[in-house]
Amino acid sequence: MKQISATDLAAALQSATPPVLLDVREDFEREAFHIGGIWIPLAELIHQKDRIPQDQPVVIYCRKGIRSLIAIQKLEDRFGFDNLINLEGGMDAWHKAGLARP
């Protein structure tokens, strides 16, 4: 499974071809802080899979990187996605790295 660190993601978001972001947290978590992208809570992911591009890199994030791993496993196993990247450590790692919103 592909992973990306918070600092590497911050740099990628500033590039000419940034990855798509997918937030799989709950609404209250997203309201508190997010770094953008598509929002699909983990529980709704399977029903809304068509909203996720398959032709470009997609970085999936949550609070600690666990729900995003689950999301990737589900999408890869059931639907053959091969473009998904986990944000290692999730938003906790983003904050610990001292990163602001992109």
C-alpha positions, 0 to 999 in steps of 0.5 A: 500500500502506498503512503505519503508523509504529511510534509511530502503531501504538503509539497505535492499540493503545491506542485503543478499536478497536485493529487486529489484529496479524499477526507473519510472522517465524520462531519464534525471532524471536517468542520473542525479542520480539513485540508480540502478535497472530496468528503465522503465519510467512511461509512458512505464510501462504498455507495459513493465510490463513483465520486473518486477518480481512478485516473489520477493519484488520490490521497485519502486522509482521516485523523490518524491514518487508520480509517484511510487504510480501511478505505483503501483496502475496501476500494482496492479489494472490491473495485480494483482501485490502484491509484490510492495513497494513505496519508501516514498518520493522518491529520494528527501528523499534519498538525504535528508537522506544523502545517497550515492549510494548503 
